[in-house]
């Protein structure tokens, strides 16, 4: 797993892996506005006859999720991070859209106040389309008014970029990544189990880690039915795909499976 966090003028930028969009939706919903605009969506789970991803509105229809369709036009189809349309979904229905039954390889969404009109949605799309990319120094939310609280970009349904104005969300994401890694290990250990319930570490643990370093990389250590250890190494900067796991271990976090307790050594 990997996790990095930075802060610029009240906007917190988080990168991490590995987590599917469906595994983080509840965290996003907890701090989002009343509606969420899905501005980019690519998936191999819903394809047309010529093997192209269905439009977001058709994917929502397949899943029975009501949405408002906002066409962007042909200019957006050749713009990185956009499609010919975006859809606006009620915040409480976002978990129905990303329900874990399918995966995306490109996804971008931003929350908006309920009743956001077409002109504002056009402005948001233009802002996304002209963005210089994900950067700690110039987060997208920093270019928007305070009405937008989260910007989420997912790649290969594994790597995430998240921007938020909520200072509690980075720690919540780190806790979720640790729990997901431990849960994946216990699932593989079990005989045919599709999933296991794993408690997330408390805020004391994530606060301790983030205060020690903003950049972490971790791998599984010992895995038994009684405990799971995750060996963490602090990095000098945020992790990239070409960065190998350091040989040293700076911190070990342990899940006591029987008692559902975490500790940090």
C-alpha angles and dihedrals in degrees: 000000000000134000135178133169134189134172130216121177095330097319116113117208118201130187123184152138156250109030135112119230091246090057092059102036095099091054091053094045091052092066103024131107121256092278138033126212115213101207099172132025130166123170142159090211094076114038137168123229089270092052097257123136113264116249112269092249091056091048089052090049091051088054095044094243115144115225144165114246119219115185117214101183136231094304090070095053090069094042119096112248096018140086132197090274141021127206131215116216129188109256092238091056096052091093089055090055094047097037099149095253093105139021138226128211094200125028135160129174139166130191121240135182116267112270096027105168132229094261092056092046089052089052092051092049091050090049091052093045093052096042115125089224137267111328137160088216096053111022116188092236089058088066093051132072120263092263090085112073106173138032116186127186120179128189127195085351085275112071120060140196115193132180121189142162090213111096092203096059099075091057091046090053092050091050090050093050091052092048092047092052092049091045093052090053093050091046091055090046092053122081107253095330112153094199143355133207111248123179117229120239116258126256091260090069098047091044089053092051096045092047090052094048137346092217126061139167123189144183136187118271122176116005122187136141087264103046146005123206126199118199112213130195124193113231129208091230139004117302122259131191093260094053113103122214108270116246092231126076119213100180136016119205117194132199115209097211097193095052098029092234132138128209134183124216 
